[in-house]
Every structure is written in structure tokens, then in C-alpha cells.
Amino acid sequence: MLTKDQAFQYLDEHGPRISIGAYIDNVAVEQVNPEVRRTAASLIKPFIFYFVLKNREIFQDNISIDEIPLTNDTILRFFTGSLLNLNGLLSLMIDISDNAVSNYFLDRAGMGTINGFLKSEGFKGTTFGRRFLDSEARKAGNENYTTVSDLRRLFHGILSGKLLGDEERRLFVDILKTQFDRSKFAFYLPEAIESGGKSGVLDNVWNDLIFFEEGGKNVMLIALTENMPDSTARDLLASYSYHFIKERFPESLK
């Protein structure tokens, strides 16, 4: 683990390549480049989740796996010929970050439709430029982008009940709390602290978001990084989270 001084030294050294936000009860405690648009990787998938919940009429309640173009990494290849309900697909998209499911939602709705929806909802820094795992589109300069500020607005709006009804909010929170990847912000988080979030990794991209309640406070940490060595980014996010919690909620780490 990095010391607190080392973590902040990393932030200083790699500042132009990092966007980070730390919030308690939606008050910014620390922010670095929150408005800078960066490669989103899978951290853009909660925006798909939000779109689907607000536009369920576009999608069938039960979907045949045979209707979904399969990617090489998808777990769906083990379930060909089966039906999955919409909530199950949403869970796969978030919990194990399934790219075939994510592409199904993009294709069914259309990227232009989703981009227009996000713009109308005020997420001005978040856009889809390609399907997931489309390496040719990425080489051509087409990318998916988001910002710390947009992620903060999305998650705070949903967690506070401002953007979704009670049933949809519970579904969003329940699924985000079963996130499989805990290698960054949540790495040193005590098991007693129930957290939710989403992670995103690409070549030279390490992104993460977690939210949890501690000491009667709602805490959210968000990071988008680009062009940093993988080990540096991973160690920075894990250590930053640990020192943030230790300084403000020391009883949690005993």
C-alpha cells in the first residue's frame, strides 16, 4: 500500500492523466479535473442501465440468448437457446461487465438514441462512440467518454431518489452492490462496509467508482485515469480509498 504522502505525490505527478472526486453527502471533499472527458471503458455501463430503466418499453421482458450477437468473452455462450429476463441481463452487464449484453442494449436502442437521451438528461460529457470490444472503431478514433461530474450526478441522482422511482432505484442499487471487481477503491474496504459501484479497465485506462454509507454519511469515490502504468493506477486508487476512509472514518478500519 502507498502511504498517504505517496498517494498524493502520485496525484501531483500524474495530475493531467487523472480525474478524481471524493464526496460525502454529495459535498465535494476533493476533486481533480472533474469536468475532463476521459475514456470511460465499462464505467459508462451504468448510463446504459439508467437508460434501460427509463425506457423499458423498448425492450422485451424476456430475451432469447439467440437474439444477442455473442462476443468471445461473454458468459452467454454457455446459455444459447435460453431465455433471460431483462433484469438478469442488466445484472450481467454490471456484475461481470458482460460486453455482449451491453452491445445488445446499444444495438436495440441505437447509440444515437442513447446519446440524445443522455444529452437531454444533462449529462453533457458522456457519449457513446462505439460498441464494446470494437477495436477497429477504437483505432479509428471512436470512443466512449464520460466525466467524474456526470458520474457523480448520475449516482447521486439515483441514490437520492431524484432520477428513478423506488422500485427502479432499488434494482439499480442492489445490482451495483454485487459488483464483482473489487481490485481498486474497494480493495482495502472492510467487509463490514457494504459498498456498490462499477469498474472499468482498458489498455492504459483504470477507472472506478464506489459508494457506501458509513458513520451516517453517504460516501462516493470516483476516478478516471488514462495513460498511467497499470500497477501505478491500481495502487493509487486502492491506497487513496484507504487513506480517505482512515482519515474520516477511523473506527471503520479497526
BAFI-3210 file (N, C-alpha, C; in Angstrom, 3 decimals, decimal comma, padded with zeros to 6 digits):
// residues 254
n [1|2|3|4|5|6|7|8|9|10|11|12|13|14|15|16|17|18|19|20|21|22|23|24|25|26|27|28|29|30|31|32|33|34|35|36|37|38|39|40|41|42|43|44|45|46|47|48|49|50|51|52|53|54|55|56|57|58|59|60|61|62|63|64|65|66|67|68|69|70|71|72|73|74|75|76|77|78|79|80|81|82|83|84|85|86|87|88|89|90|91|92|93|94|95|96|97|98|99|100|101|102|103|104|105|106|107|108|109|110|111|112|113|114|115|116|117|118|119|120|121|122|123|124|125|126|127|128|129|130|131|132|133|134|135|136|137|138|139|140|141|142|143|144|145|146|147|148|149|150|151|152|153|154|155|156|157|158|159|160|161|162|163|164|165|166|167|168|169|170|171|172|173|174|175|176|177|178|179|180|181|182|183|184|185|186|187|188|189|190|191|192|193|194|195|196|197|198|199|200|201|202|203|204|205|206|207|208|209|210|211|212|213|214|215|216|217|218|219|220|221|222|223|224|225|226|227|228|229|230|231|232|233|234|235|236|237|238|239|240|241|242|243|244|245|246|247|248|249|250|251|252|253|254]
n.u [000,838|000,452|001,765|-000,005|001,224|002,689|000,591|-000,644|001,491|001,652|-000,743|-000,105|002,048|000,895|-001,235|-002,446|-003,421|-005,394|-008,676|-010,525|-012,832|-014,103|-016,721|-018,901|-022,034|-022,815|-021,307|-018,453|-015,418|-012,819|-011,504|-010,270|-009,815|-012,645|-014,392|-013,209|-013,330|-012,945|-011,726|-014,130|-014,375|-015,739|-017,079|-019,010|-021,230|-023,214|-024,724|-026,055|-027,618|-029,244|-030,588|-032,044|-033,746|-035,321|-036,549|-037,974|-039,931|-038,904|-037,634|-037,936|-039,482|-038,510|-035,731|-034,387|-031,376|-030,328|-030,865|-028,944|-025,935|-022,961|-020,032|-016,501|-015,845|-018,130|-020,355|-022,708|-022,439|-022,582|-025,209|-026,826|-029,836|-031,446|-033,727|-033,515|-034,492|-035,095|-034,025|-032,134|-030,290|-029,400|-028,109|-025,990|-024,600|-023,583|-022,533|-020,587|-019,677|-020,499|-019,935|-021,329|-024,000|-024,122|-023,700|-025,995|-028,023|-027,173|-027,421|-030,126|-031,462|-030,060|-027,193|-027,277|-029,801|-029,495|-027,395|-028,687|-030,668|-029,083|-027,941|-030,255|-030,871|-028,978|-026,362|-023,692|-021,075|-020,873|-020,774|-021,499|-019,402|-018,771|-019,338|-018,902|-015,785|-015,102|-012,532|-011,603|-013,136|-012,218|-009,528|-009,929|-010,497|-012,905|-014,677|-015,874|-016,963|-016,801|-017,324|-016,101|-017,871|-020,333|-020,758|-020,951|-023,298|-025,164|-025,116|-025,593|-028,090|-029,654|-029,272|-030,335|-032,959|-033,962|-033,888|-035,022|-037,834|-038,947|-038,873|-037,254|-034,960|-034,173|-033,557|-031,391|-029,487|-029,239|-028,150|-025,772|-024,455|-023,521|-021,243|-018,544|-015,760|-013,357|-010,899|-009,771|-010,754|-012,260|-010,559|-009,183|-011,321|-013,195|-014,966|-017,254|-018,337|-020,771|-020,660|-021,234|-020,831|-018,929|-016,542|-013,945|-011,805|-009,299|-006,711|-004,214|-006,092|-007,656|-010,407|-012,771|-015,515|-017,030|-019,629|-020,900|-022,332|-021,398|-020,845|-023,238|-023,117|-023,225|-021,031|-019,009|-016,686|-014,864|-013,029|-011,204|-008,748|-005,982|-003,457|-001,549|000,818|-000,351|-000,030|000,596|-001,750|-003,653|-002,598|-002,655|-005,444|-006,491|-005,004|-005,610|-008,350|-008,251|-006,802|-008,458|-010,759|-009,651|-008,860|-011,256|-013,193|-012,148|-012,833|-013,936|-011,942|-010,888]
n.v [-001,199|002,258|005,053|007,839|010,235|009,350|008,613|011,089|012,303|010,836|011,693|014,362|014,051|012,721|014,256|015,536|013,276|012,207|012,115|012,771|012,335|012,927|012,499|013,422|012,989|014,157|016,447|017,991|016,809|016,401|017,158|016,557|017,657|017,286|017,801|016,972|015,165|011,735|008,532|006,100|003,326|000,438|001,889|003,411|001,917|002,015|004,198|003,131|001,311|003,095|004,326|002,107|001,514|003,786|003,548|001,163|000,155|-000,184|-002,568|-006,167|-008,181|-010,739|-012,179|-013,905|-015,668|-016,312|-014,144|-012,326|-011,054|-012,759|-012,118|-012,913|-013,068|-013,379|-014,609|-015,584|-017,437|-019,920|-020,352|-020,618|-020,753|-020,309|-018,366|-015,152|-012,865|-009,300|-007,935|-009,775|-009,665|-007,027|-007,292|-009,019|-007,302|-005,415|-006,738|-008,678|-007,306|-007,861|-007,809|-008,518|-008,364|-005,635|-004,554|-005,504|-003,914|-001,395|-001,768|-002,401|-000,094|001,909|003,849|006,574|007,295|006,792|008,558|010,979|010,919|011,005|013,530|015,104|014,647|016,037|015,120|016,129|015,475|012,831|010,345|007,903|006,362|004,057|000,466|-002,033|-003,691|-003,180|-002,975|-001,941|000,360|001,795|002,155|003,847|006,151|006,444|006,592|005,869|008,154|009,786|011,782|012,675|014,406|013,917|011,242|011,500|013,023|011,274|009,001|010,146|011,265|008,985|007,452|009,175|009,196|010,964|010,623|008,196|006,003|004,308|001,445|001,017|002,324|000,695|-001,664|-000,822|-000,107|-002,543|-004,264|-002,902|-003,265|-005,810|-005,900|-007,406|-006,887|-005,869|-004,636|-002,140|000,847|-000,466|-002,296|-002,293|-001,930|-002,548|-005,623|-005,284|-002,925|-002,226|-001,909|-000,439|-000,229|000,400|-000,738|-000,079|-001,077|-000,708|-000,926|000,966|002,364|002,842|002,800|003,657|003,426|003,793|003,514|004,024|003,750|005,224|005,905|007,309|008,835|009,421|008,199|008,686|007,714|008,483|007,766|008,441|007,403|007,811|006,586|005,833|003,739|000,418|-000,802|001,390|002,982|001,214|000,804|003,423|004,074|002,150|002,733|005,442|005,341|003,883|005,635|007,855|006,893|006,119|008,561|009,944|008,219|006,597|004,571|002,619|001,045|-000,468]
n.w [000,000|-000,761|001,045|002,539|001,779|-000,447|-002,148|-002,689|-003,883|-006,228|-007,347|-007,840|-009,645|-011,815|-012,485|-014,896|-016,140|-014,658|-013,332|-010,496|-007,827|-004,611|-002,421|000,201|001,404|-000,969|-001,073|-002,301|-001,317|-002,173|-005,375|-008,627|-011,777|-012,565|-014,704|-017,030|-020,012|-020,335|-021,490|-021,053|-020,673|-019,102|-017,221|-018,269|-018,480|-016,367|-017,268|-019,457|-018,055|-016,602|-018,764|-019,800|-017,638|-017,645|-020,053|-020,500|-022,146|-024,656|-024,678|-024,531|-021,982|-021,590|-023,061|-025,786|-025,808|-028,233|-029,815|-029,350|-030,440|-029,889|-028,004|-027,740|-025,074|-023,585|-021,073|-021,937|-023,949|-022,862|-022,500|-024,725|-026,600|-024,444|-022,379|-020,957|-018,421|-018,469|-016,224|-015,396|-017,488|-017,175|-014,734|-015,436|-017,156|-015,400|-013,047|-013,931|-016,012|-018,680|-022,097|-024,439|-023,651|-023,046|-025,600|-026,836|-025,679|-026,617|-029,390|-029,689|-028,832|-030,142|-030,618|-031,163|-030,217|-027,459|-026,859|-027,409|-025,448|-023,085|-023,378|-023,218|-020,583|-019,279|-019,087|-020,162|-020,756|-021,419|-023,791|-026,317|-028,616|-029,849|-030,144|-027,568|-027,275|-029,893|-031,645|-034,061|-034,481|-032,331|-033,010|-035,115|-033,856|-032,581|-029,603|-026,246|-023,850|-020,634|-017,644|-014,375|-013,106|-014,430|-013,698|-010,945|-010,783|-011,951|-010,175|-007,639|-008,154|-008,613|-006,243|-004,338|-004,989|-006,841|-009,602|-010,320|-009,773|-006,740|-007,009|-009,299|-008,442|-006,257|-007,623|-009,216|-007,216|-005,790|-007,733|-008,374|-006,007|-006,086|-007,533|-009,134|-009,442|-007,236|-007,091|-006,871|-005,666|-003,691|-002,579|-000,064|001,529|004,424|005,043|006,478|005,653|003,455|000,113|-003,142|-006,725|-009,769|-012,129|-014,547|-017,128|-019,555|-022,079|-020,678|-019,216|-016,201|-014,361|-011,769|-009,439|-006,310|-003,853|-000,593|002,718|005,723|009,131|009,251|007,007|003,478|001,155|-001,713|-004,142|-007,036|-009,957|-012,917|-015,070|-017,330|-019,512|-017,601|-015,888|-015,308|-012,744|-011,181|-011,341|-010,219|-007,595|-006,671|-006,595|-004,809|-002,485|-002,087|-001,470|000,943|002,693|002,612|003,888|006,356|007,444|007,782|008,765|011,006|012,836|011,307|010,254|012,235]
ca.u [000,000|001,136|001,451|-000,830|002,094|002,986|-000,619|-000,832|002,586|001,210|-001,751|000,605|002,873|000,071|-002,433|-003,135|-003,968|-006,315|-009,831|-010,939|-013,777|-014,475|-017,913|-019,617|-023,372|-022,774|-020,447|-017,127|-014,328|-011,637|-011,772|-009,203|-010,272|-013,930|-015,125|-012,438|-013,864|-011,929|-012,185|-014,976|-014,340|-017,026|-017,732|-020,137|-022,363|-024,347|-025,585|-026,951|-028,550|-030,199|-031,417|-032,971|-034,769|-036,220|-037,149|-038,181|-040,865|-038,139|-037,059|-038,811|-039,251|-037,696|-034,947|-033,699|-029,933|-030,027|-031,043|-027,844|-024,630|-022,078|-018,617|-015,660|-015,684|-019,425|-020,845|-023,933|-022,157|-022,923|-026,660|-027,518|-031,143|-032,175|-034,330|-033,161|-035,320|-034,376|-033,237|-030,985|-029,306|-028,815|-027,187|-024,783|-023,873|-022,900|-021,791|-019,389|-019,381|-020,642|-019,944|-022,381|-025,234|-024,034|-023,906|-027,409|-028,781|-026,797|-027,972|-031,592|-031,925|-029,307|-026,303|-027,758|-030,927|-028,975|-026,668|-029,679|-031,282|-028,130|-027,846|-031,479|-030,853|-027,971|-025,032|-023,086|-019,734|-020,930|-021,250|-021,084|-018,860|-018,532|-019,787|-017,862|-014,843|-014,919|-011,165|-011,424|-013,704|-011,313|-008,353|-010,355|-010,693|-014,242|-014,521|-016,922|-016,400|-017,596|-016,604|-016,399|-019,064|-021,517|-020,944|-021,449|-024,690|-025,979|-025,240|-026,287|-029,498|-030,346|-029,246|-031,185|-034,342|-034,404|-033,916|-035,772|-038,810|-038,430|-038,580|-036,098|-033,808|-033,740|-032,931|-030,085|-028,589|-028,991|-027,233|-024,461|-023,811|-022,959|-020,116|-017,551|-014,390|-013,052|-009,435|-009,267|-011,228|-012,815|-009,585|-008,924|-012,553|-013,592|-016,144|-018,421|-018,888|-021,440|-020,456|-021,626|-020,021|-018,622|-015,156|-013,711|-010,386|-008,844|-005,277|-003,842|-007,256|-008,132|-011,472|-013,511|-016,465|-017,711|-020,466|-021,251|-022,773|-020,579|-020,988|-024,419|-022,808|-023,138|-019,704|-018,812|-015,371|-014,891|-011,745|-010,960|-007,319|-005,540|-002,025|-000,726|001,125|-001,453|000,238|000,533|-003,155|-004,319|-002,113|-003,117|-006,863|-006,683|-004,419|-006,372|-009,578|-007,909|-006,436|-009,649|-011,620|-008,932|-008,824|-012,590|-013,975|-011,112|-013,405|-014,309|-010,796|-010,393]
ca.v [000,000|003,546|005,946|008,972|011,172|008,775|008,678|012,459|012,574|010,265|012,591|015,536|013,671|012,262|015,092|015,694|011,999|011,705|012,847|012,079|013,074|012,300|013,216|012,985|013,581|014,897|017,628|017,663|016,893|016,568|016,996|016,839|017,575|016,566|018,055|016,493|013,953|010,704|007,229|005,590|001,870|-000,087|002,810|004,047|000,991|002,487|005,090|002,235|000,815|004,172|004,461|000,975|001,666|004,883|003,265|-000,295|-000,240|-000,517|-003,899|-007,244|-008,643|-011,946|-012,088|-015,126|-015,504|-016,445|-012,836|-011,461|-011,407|-013,116|-011,758|-014,031|-013,104|-013,360|-015,803|-016,033|-018,565|-021,148|-020,400|-020,497|-021,387|-019,984|-017,052|-014,413|-011,673|-008,041|-007,646|-010,671|-009,110|-005,847|-007,772|-009,495|-006,155|-004,699|-007,589|-009,220|-006,378|-008,614|-006,889|-008,877|-007,787|-004,181|-004,274|-005,759|-002,722|-000,325|-002,051|-002,373|001,292|002,775|004,759|007,940|007,484|006,867|009,826|012,055|010,826|011,490|014,980|015,713|014,484|016,938|014,503|016,738|014,954|011,382|009,972|006,634|006,474|002,720|-000,688|-002,589|-004,610|-002,821|-002,458|-001,165|001,689|002,483|002,574|004,957|007,335|006,472|006,146|006,182|009,116|010,299|012,663|012,481|015,185|013,208|010,055|011,971|013,452|010,080|008,165|010,879|011,398|007,714|007,051|010,086|009,025|012,062|010,266|006,968|005,629|003,439|000,087|001,076|002,687|-000,493|-002,587|-000,254|-000,215|-003,956|-004,823|-002,266|-003,764|-007,138|-005,707|-008,471|-006,361|-005,077|-004,555|-000,762|001,586|-001,347|-003,333|-002,287|-001,607|-003,644|-006,357|-004,792|-001,788|-002,698|-000,903|-000,734|000,538|-000,134|-000,577|-000,105|-001,224|-000,917|-000,642|002,291|003,004|002,228|003,639|003,004|004,196|003,075|004,296|003,288|004,577|004,993|006,977|008,113|009,665|008,768|008,442|008,251|007,974|008,276|008,051|008,127|007,596|007,477|006,597|005,581|002,313|-000,262|-001,001|002,705|003,373|000,324|001,101|004,758|004,080|001,358|003,457|006,673|004,987|003,502|006,814|008,696|006,327|006,139|009,924|010,472|007,207|005,696|003,409|001,600|000,230|-001,185]
ca.w [000,000|-000,741|002,155|002,118|001,054|-001,761|-002,965|-003,164|-004,810|-007,500|-007,894|-008,371|-010,791|-012,933|-012,470|-016,179|-016,611|-013,639|-012,813|-009,276|-006,996|-003,343|-001,987|001,389|001,303|-002,237|-000,964|-002,803|-000,351|-003,029|-006,800|-009,581|-013,175|-012,629|-015,951|-018,179|-020,632|-020,458|-021,935|-019,966|-020,523|-018,638|-016,295|-018,955|-018,476|-015,549|-018,050|-020,194|-017,040|-016,361|-019,963|-019,885|-016,602|-018,028|-021,364|-020,517|-023,199|-025,863|-024,535|-024,116|-020,611|-021,695|-024,297|-026,186|-025,967|-029,659|-030,458|-028,933|-031,015|-028,782|-028,043|-027,308|-023,620|-022,900|-020,385|-022,618|-024,846|-022,149|-022,302|-026,009|-026,609|-023,218|-022,201|-019,752|-018,285|-018,639|-015,024|-015,400|-018,421|-016,541|-013,717|-016,110|-017,699|-014,327|-012,111|-014,560|-017,109|-019,919|-023,235|-025,394|-023,121|-023,221|-027,020|-027,142|-025,316|-027,547|-030,717|-029,630|-028,717|-031,039|-029,887|-031,331|-029,297|-026,090|-026,736|-027,330|-024,123|-022,079|-023,543|-022,700|-019,134|-018,738|-018,994|-021,345|-021,021|-021,601|-025,125|-026,897|-029,961|-030,412|-029,387|-026,727|-027,925|-031,307|-031,710|-035,287|-034,228|-031,406|-033,783|-035,978|-033,022|-031,983|-028,220|-025,273|-022,901|-019,529|-016,720|-012,953|-012,759|-014,911|-012,866|-009,639|-010,951|-012,178|-008,987|-006,575|-008,534|-008,419|-004,834|-003,573|-005,415|-007,695|-011,014|-010,547|-008,752|-005,682|-007,488|-010,183|-007,616|-005,502|-008,567|-009,564|-006,057|-005,488|-008,729|-008,231|-004,782|-006,327|-008,434|-008,950|-009,383|-006,040|-007,124|-006,824|-004,495|-002,657|-002,241|001,377|002,238|005,317|004,601|007,219|004,916|002,243|-000,937|-004,510|-007,656|-011,098|-012,517|-015,983|-017,460|-020,922|-022,159|-020,154|-018,595|-014,965|-013,818|-010,699|-008,643|-005,242|-002,942|000,620|003,851|006,912|010,107|008,922|005,842|002,175|000,594|-003,095|-004,718|-008,486|-010,600|-014,323|-015,329|-018,678|-019,831|-016,430|-015,735|-014,638|-011,318|-010,532|-011,223|-009,256|-006,248|-006,294|-006,246|-003,586|-001,353|-001,893|-000,761|002,319|003,489|002,707|004,930|007,627|007,958|008,098|009,485|011,538|013,530|010,318|009,889|013,414]
c.u [000,873|000,811|000,582|-000,003|002,421|001,778|-000,822|000,311|002,252|000,176|-001,111|001,351|002,040|-001,206|-003,153|-003,806|-005,014|-007,475|-010,312|-011,908|-014,113|-015,585|-018,505|-020,930|-023,450|-022,046|-019,044|-016,078|-013,016|-012,051|-010,528|-009,776|-011,640|-014,682|-014,405|-013,036|-012,732|-012,565|-012,913|-014,750|-015,711|-017,720|-018,831|-021,387|-023,487|-025,254|-026,532|-028,030|-029,646|-031,140|-032,461|-034,092|-035,771|-036,971|-037,407|-039,072|-040,151|-037,740|-038,117|-038,486|-038,380|-037,028|-034,281|-032,219|-029,553|-030,205|-029,858|-026,552|-023,611|-020,655|-017,808|-015,614|-017,010|-019,761|-022,074|-023,678|-022,464|-024,437|-027,434|-028,807|-031,997|-032,823|-033,806|-034,071|-034,447|-033,505|-032,008|-029,895|-028,625|-027,796|-025,891|-023,944|-023,050|-021,995|-020,510|-019,019|-019,473|-020,824|-020,997|-023,722|-025,242|-024,284|-025,346|-028,247|-028,465|-027,455|-029,490|-032,121|-031,304|-028,463|-026,764|-028,900|-030,432|-028,202|-027,623|-030,362|-030,350|-027,973|-029,068|-031,552|-029,762|-026,592|-024,216|-021,718|-019,707|-021,539|-020,709|-020,592|-018,628|-019,194|-018,614|-017,085|-014,666|-013,557|-010,929|-011,973|-012,797|-010,055|-008,673|-010,645|-012,073|-014,173|-015,747|-016,307|-017,370|-016,728|-016,958|-017,689|-020,344|-021,798|-021,473|-022,930|-025,606|-026,198|-025,924|-027,767|-030,275|-030,400|-030,170|-032,653|-034,854|-034,597|-034,756|-036,812|-038,217|-038,035|-037,335|-034,832|-033,279|-033,025|-031,522|-029,094|-028,251|-027,999|-025,844|-023,726|-023,271|-021,827|-019,010|-016,145|-014,215|-011,548|-008,887|-009,782|-011,661|-011,799|-009,347|-010,182|-012,950|-014,872|-017,411|-019,078|-019,465|-021,358|-021,044|-020,740|-019,854|-017,181|-015,046|-012,232|-010,230|-007,332|-005,029|-005,024|-007,654|-009,131|-012,202|-014,452|-017,002|-018,586|-020,794|-021,712|-021,931|-020,715|-022,176|-024,225|-022,793|-021,846|-019,647|-017,424|-015,408|-013,515|-011,766|-009,481|-006,998|-004,027|-001,134|-000,358|000,046|-001,234|000,161|-000,911|-003,866|-003,905|-002,602|-004,566|-007,123|-006,176|-005,177|-007,629|-009,288|-007,634|-007,603|-010,538|-010,946|-008,973|-010,188|-013,464|-013,035|-011,670|-013,730|-013,175|-010,217|-010,955]
c.v [001,249|004,288|007,082|009,966|010,649|008,864|010,084|012,893|012,019|011,166|013,828|015,193|013,350|013,082|015,230|014,423|011,428|012,673|012,072|012,963|012,272|013,138|012,580|013,736|014,556|016,233|017,226|017,881|017,127|016,342|017,343|016,624|016,889|016,740|017,528|015,195|012,958|009,409|006,539|004,124|001,421|000,813|003,617|003,162|001,381|003,472|004,277|001,714|001,849|004,345|003,350|001,114|002,764|004,595|001,765|-000,747|-000,612|-001,990|-004,917|-007,639|-009,891|-011,972|-013,430|-014,835|-015,558|-015,125|-011,907|-011,896|-011,610|-012,628|-012,933|-014,179|-013,289|-014,689|-016,377|-017,220|-019,909|-021,336|-020,249|-021,320|-021,060|-018,608|-016,439|-013,201|-010,425|-007,727|-008,540|-010,184|-007,876|-006,253|-008,270|-008,334|-005,453|-005,623|-008,140|-008,439|-007,061|-007,676|-007,229|-008,306|-006,277|-003,800|-004,521|-004,516|-001,560|-000,534|-001,927|-000,946|002,196|003,759|006,199|008,261|007,638|008,166|011,006|012,083|011,398|013,010|015,672|015,633|015,336|016,345|014,919|016,174|013,470|011,050|008,603|006,868|005,137|001,650|-001,202|-003,663|-004,333|-002,153|-001,612|000,247|002,485|002,972|003,772|006,220|007,467|005,864|006,516|007,039|009,422|011,214|012,277|013,205|014,493|011,972|010,432|012,320|012,247|009,318|008,893|010,997|010,124|007,341|007,915|009,958|010,105|011,648|009,032|006,784|004,613|002,061|000,068|001,427|001,480|-001,483|-002,110|-000,467|-001,668|-004,569|-004,200|-002,756|-005,184|-007,077|-006,710|-007,929|-005,452|-004,814|-003,144|-000,047|000,658|-002,350|-003,437|-002,001|-002,787|-004,312|-005,864|-003,603|-002,315|-001,607|-001,388|000,064|-000,140|000,189|-000,594|-000,133|-001,445|-000,758|000,795|003,067|002,192|003,181|002,902|003,995|003,277|004,063|003,414|004,279|004,223|006,185|007,873|009,019|008,816|009,181|007,920|008,658|007,601|008,590|007,609|008,398|007,170|007,538|006,596|004,097|001,633|-000,399|000,308|003,125|002,524|000,650|002,458|004,715|003,296|002,115|004,742|006,393|004,663|004,730|007,779|008,207|006,423|007,517|010,383|009,509|006,179|004,459|002,281|000,625|-000,528|-002,603]
c.w [000,000|000,545|001,633|001,322|-000,343|-002,681|-003,529|-004,073|-006,190|-008,162|-008,510|-009,652|-012,022|-013,084|-013,795|-016,681|-015,657|-013,451|-011,595|-008,491|-005,759|-002,727|-000,736|001,427|000,134|-002,139|-001,395|-001,715|-001,079|-004,477|-007,603|-010,979|-013,330|-013,938|-017,190|-018,701|-020,828|-020,966|-020,790|-019,658|-019,986|-017,624|-016,973|-018,899|-017,513|-016,278|-018,940|-019,250|-016,797|-017,550|-020,033|-018,859|-016,948|-019,329|-021,524|-021,657|-024,495|-025,868|-024,101|-022,676|-020,577|-023,060|-024,569|-026,377|-027,445|-030,419|-030,201|-029,605|-029,890|-029,041|-027,498|-025,791|-022,871|-022,235|-021,080|-023,549|-024,193|-022,002|-023,605|-025,980|-025,406|-023,308|-020,916|-019,644|-018,300|-017,425|-014,934|-016,334|-017,834|-015,482|-014,339|-016,646|-016,623|-013,516|-012,702|-015,820|-018,475|-021,114|-024,279|-024,953|-023,337|-024,672|-027,444|-026,840|-026,265|-028,911|-030,726|-029,613|-029,775|-030,262|-029,994|-030,388|-027,857|-025,884|-026,626|-025,977|-023,060|-022,160|-022,956|-021,174|-018,477|-018,554|-020,212|-021,686|-021,326|-022,957|-025,518|-028,318|-030,621|-029,548|-028,543|-027,497|-029,418|-031,460|-032,955|-035,112|-033,310|-032,124|-034,665|-035,176|-032,422|-030,587|-027,397|-024,176|-021,766|-018,676|-015,288|-012,586|-013,218|-014,056|-011,484|-009,743|-011,143|-010,875|-007,837|-006,893|-008,314|-006,945|-003,981|-003,953|-006,338|-009,152|-011,328|-009,453|-007,787|-006,192|-008,367|-009,405|-006,856|-006,413|-008,917|-008,417|-005,769|-006,461|-008,600|-006,982|-004,945|-007,347|-008,108|-008,722|-008,167|-005,947|-006,960|-005,571|-003,357|-002,110|-000,732|002,196|003,135|004,836|005,291|006,519|003,601|001,173|-002,257|-005,446|-008,989|-011,425|-014,035|-016,290|-018,963|-020,916|-021,721|-019,578|-017,368|-014,329|-012,703|-010,032|-007,547|-004,467|-001,743|001,680|005,063|007,850|009,839|007,721|004,577|001,485|-000,840|-003,560|-006,194|-009,045|-012,057|-014,583|-016,752|-018,758|-018,597|-016,412|-014,897|-013,140|-010,558|-010,309|-010,178|-007,824|-005,765|-005,829|-004,960|-002,359|-001,052|-001,085|000,702|003,177|003,641|003,837|006,302|008,268|008,456|008,901|010,106|012,222|012,560|010,032|011,075|013,447]
res [m|l|t|k|d|q|a|f|q|y|l|d|e|h|g|p|r|i|s|i|g|a|y|i|d|n|v|a|v|e|q|v|n|p|e|v|r|r|t|a|a|s|l|i|k|p|f|i|f|y|f|v|l|k|n|r|e|i|f|q|d|n|i|s|i|d|e|i|p|l|t|n|d|t|i|l|r|f|f|t|g|s|l|l|n|l|n|g|l|l|s|l|m|i|d|i|s|d|n|a|v|s|n|y|f|l|d|r|a|g|m|g|t|i|n|g|f|l|k|s|e|g|f|k|g|t|t|f|g|r|r|f|l|d|s|e|a|r|k|a|g|n|e|n|y|t|t|v|s|d|l|r|r|l|f|h|g|i|l|s|g|k|l|l|g|d|e|e|r|r|l|f|v|d|i|l|k|t|q|f|d|r|s|k|f|a|f|y|l|p|e|a|i|e|s|g|g|k|s|g|v|l|d|n|v|w|n|d|l|i|f|f|e|e|g|g|k|n|v|m|l|i|a|l|t|e|n|m|p|d|s|t|a|r|d|l|l|a|s|y|s|y|h|f|i|k|e|r|f|p|e|s|l|k]
***
